[in-house]
Structures are given as structure tokens and as C-alpha cells.
Amino acid sequence: MALAGEFDIIARIFAPLAKETGALGLKDDAAVLTVTDDHQLVVTCDTLVSGIHFLSDDPPASIGYKALAVNLSDLTAKGAHGYAYTLSLALPRDTEMDWLEAFAVGLAEVQDLTGISLIGGDTTATSGPLTITITALGLVQHEAAITRLGAKPGDRLYVGGTIGDSCLGLRLLEDPSLGQSWGLSEEDVAYLTECYRRPPIGTLEALLVRNFAKASIDVSDGLVADIEKLCAVSHVGAKIEAGRVPVSAAARKALEAAPDLLPDLLSAGDDYVPVIAVSESSADLFESEVDEQGVDFAQLGAVTDTDGIRVLDERGNELTLKNKGFSHF
């Protein structure tokens, strides 16, 4: 079925995702939001372009899921919970209505998991690639938002999830023969490709970030590169112990078959998990809370008073990385 007009698309596809309160049923040009006296609004925006941030033949539901999830990872790193979002689409002219319906299913999945809802946006046609821009709004109590500023020498660095699964998933989608080369089962391959298409959503992680982190960032451009960004704002350095970086069972199989993958996993990005600095005095309580909540935070290093980021192998030797992370330009 071919696409209908802009307003029909909004009414049929996106209005069901919106709430009447604030969003006005997506029948107006702007949303009207009331933020309580006790809360601050956290705003983040990400643009995803076909062929760069996702594959053009990825399932549309996974594209919708990923587009919203990557914005929520920024909110998680601030200790905020998702409140509302806007969606702007630049659609190739041959886009089918069936594709949009499936895309909206992915958005709805994330909404159901988090309680966030659509409040507006824009839809236009393009002769270029599919481009998706989401602006997500999050709420956090006054003065409780966690930024990149605040890490101190001696703080412990923790990461809230595994590293490198998305990188491996993308490689498997681009070259399925790698699964056999790495000794992966069909279940391993399915897990890793799903990690690329559907990033984790950290609802419990956001609470722990808010309660314990002194500084925080989400891993989108690469573990080493993003830690370096955090440290630059906090005017500190960091030591990362590669052997303590958490990886999934599937990624561990791949590393055992191809150890030279390690530098890529540390720098590839697309993990969308939080990295936080926790003061040494709070670390034991933090780890106790992590165990009690069943959340996957693992210590991978520490903040230092020296410049730069040092990545050490299991023997304590410094690893040399060709690239620290992804760069758009």
C-alpha cells in the first residue's frame, strides 16, 4: 500500500502512540508540557541515517526500536527517566505504509517498556537516505542530574552492561560467514545481531546512576572514546583494565577464536550502556545495590590524576588502539 498524505500518516500511524495530555493528540504544531516544581527536564536529540546507524534492510520494527532506545541511553546516563519524545522523519519517496506500520511497532515496544510517549515531530520526503531524528525529554529531581563533570582521581569506573556485542552483530550481518569462523552457534549469532538492532534499555540503571554516580556518560561512540570525553570534562585521566571489561558469552567465543578483535570491541561503539564514576567511599554500597537489584554493572578501571586514557592488558602492558572510537567526520 502506497503512502497517504502527511496528516493521514500522522493520524493512522503516530497518533495512537501519543497521549492527549500535552501531545494534544498530535493535532497541533507544538506540545504543551507541565513540569512540576520538583523536577528538571533533561533533553537529548539523536539522528540516525540509513546505511550509517542501521542497515537499510534491517527490519523496520528494529529500526524504530533502536532510534528511540539510543536516545533513552542518554537519559539513563543522566539518571533521568523518559517522559516524552518528538519524532522527525525524512522518508524516501518509495517508502510503503506497511514499512511505517512496522516501524511504529518498534517505537511502541520501547514505549511499553519505559512509559515514554510521542508528543509531536515532523514528516517530510527526501531523495536521500531515510533519516530519523528523535528528541527525548526526561525527568529528574532538581539538582539530581548526573553529568560528565564530577569524576575525581580514585573514583572507580563501572560499566552497566556488556561491551562489543553490537560491533560483532554488525559484522555478522555484513558477513554471515564470520559466525562459523568464530565458532558461534546459531543462538550466538542471533543474540549478537539482535544486540546491534535493539540496544539495551536501562530503567533500573538510571536509578543507580542517579543515586551513586559522580559523573556519567553513555557508550555510543566507543568505550575508550566516551570515557575519554568524560575525563576531559572532569579534567582527569583513567585506567581501563581490558581483562575486566565485561563481554557476553557469545562475544567471549569470538574473542577466543580471534583475539585481535579486542581493540575493535573497545572502540567500536553502539553499545548504549552507561559508564559511571563512583567514589571509593560509596563503591561497596553501590556494588551491594547492584547485586540486590540484579543489574549488570562491572568495575573496569579507575579515574586517575594523569592526563589521557590508558588501556592495560591482563599483564599490565598498555594496549595501542588504532582508533579510540567512532567519528562522523
C-alpha positions, -999 to 999 in steps of 0.1 A, spaced: 0 0 0 14 34 -10 19 62 15 -10 86 20 -7 123 28 12 137 58 -18 142 80 -32 107 73 2 92 82 2 111 115 -34 102 123 -31 65 113 4 56 124 17 80 151 -14 95 169 -20 61 186 14 64 202 6 98 217 -12 109 248 -39 135 247 -23 153 277 5 176 264 6 160 230 -29 173 221 -35 142 200 -7 153 176 -33 177 161 -13 208 169 21 222 159 35 221 194 31 202 227 23 218 259 41 202 289 38 209 326 69 202 346 65 201 383 83 224 407 102 194 420 117 182 386 141 192 359 136 184 322 165 166 305 165 169 267 186 148 243 185 145 205 199 119 181 197 115 144 200 81 127 208 78 90 202 46 69 235 30 60 254 47 88 235 40 121 215 10 108 214 -12 77 189 -3 50 175 -38 51 171 -40 88 136 -49 99 116 -17 103 104 -26 138 141 -29 150 149 5 133 121 21 153 132 4 185 168 14 180 160 50 171 142 56 204 164 33 226 196 52 217 181 85 229 170 68 262 205 57 268 215 94 271 187 99 296 198 69 316 234 83 318 219 114 333 199 94 359 166 106 343 136 86 332 119 90 299 90 114 298 82 122 262 97 125 227 94 140 193 100 122 160 111 137 127 113 116 96 129 123 62 113 94 42 124 82 8 96 87 -17 92 50 -23 85 42 14 55 19 19 28 23 45 35 -13 57 70 -3 65 58 27 86 34 5 105 61 -20 114 84 9 123 58 22 147 56 -12 163 92 -9 173 86 25 188 56 12 207 77 -17 222 101 9 238 71 30 250 56 0 267 89 -8 284 95 27 296 63 47 298 76 74 274 52 87 247 53 106 214 42 143 216 50 156 181 75 159 153 76 163 115 75 141 84 89 150 50 100 134 18 137 131 7 156 120 -23 183 109 0 185 81 26 160 75 54 168 99 82 153 97 117 156 124 144 143 119 179 143 144 207 137 127 240 127 145 272 135 131 306 126 140 341 149 140 371 146 156 405 161 191 409 199 191 412 200 153 407 210 150 371 244 134 366 268 150 340 302 143 327 316 168 352 324 154 387 348 125 384 377 126 408 410 107 410 405 75 429 369 71 418 361 36 404 348 33 368 319 9 362 300 0 330 264 -10 331 263 -39 306 285 -58 281 308 -43 256 312 -52 219 281 -72 212 267 -46 188 300 -44 169 301 -82 164 264 -82 154 270 -57 127 300 -76 113 279 -108 113 251 -90 94 276 -78 69 294 -111 66 275 -141 79 304 -165 73 322 -149 103 299 -169 126 315 -201 116 350 -186 117 344 -175 153 328 -208 163 294 -193 171 262 -212 174 230 -200 156 218 -188 190 251 -168 195 247 -152 160 210 -143 167 219 -128 201 247 -106 187 227 -94 157 198 -85 180 222 -65 202 231 -44 171 194 -39 162 179 -35 196 202 -17 222 196 -23 259 172 0 278 184 8 313 154 16 336 170 2 368 204 15 357 190 51 357 181 49 394 216 36 403 233 62 382 213 89 400 219 76 434 257 68 431 274 83 401 296 113 404 299 115 366 284 95 338 283 90 300 266 65 277 288 44 254 277 53 219 309 61 200 332 36 217 341 27 253 376 43 253 365 74 233 335 80 256 355 75 288 380 100 273 352 125 268 340 121 304 375 126 317 382 156 295 352 174 311 362 163 346 399 172 340 411 138 350 425 107 333 416 70 335 430 35 336 410 7 319 418 -29 325 409 -47 293 406 -80 312 378 -66 334 357 -52 306 325 -73 306 317 -92 275 289 -116 267 293 -154 264 289 -151 226 315 -123 224 338 -144 245 337 -172 220 345 -148 192 375 -134 212 388 -168 219 387 -176 182 400 -142 171 419 -123 199 427 -95 176 391 -84 178 396 -69 213 408 -34 203 377 -32 180 353 -41 207 368 -14 230 364 13 204 336 3 180 307 18 200 269 13 196 268 -4 230 245 23 246 253 14 282 263 38 309 298 43 322 299 59 356 324 71 381 316 61 417 336 74 447 356 48 465 338 55 497 304 46 481 317 17 460 309 -11 484 273 2 489 269 6 452 280 -29 445 257 -42 471 228 -24 455 238 -37 421 237 -73 434 203 -67 451 188 -52 420 202 -78 397 217 -51 374 249 -58 354 274 -32 365 311 -42 364 342 -23 375 366 -19 346 391 6 359 396 38 379 399 76 375 435 89 377 451 122 382 472 118 350 462 130 315 448 106 290 433 71 289 455 41 295 442 7 284 461 -22 300 461 -59 290 459 -87 315 497 -85 320 496 -48 328 510 -38 294 495 -8 277 474 -16 246 478 6 215 445 13 198 444 25 162 411 42 169 395 51 202 360 54 188 336 62 160 338 96 144 312 110 120 337 131 101 
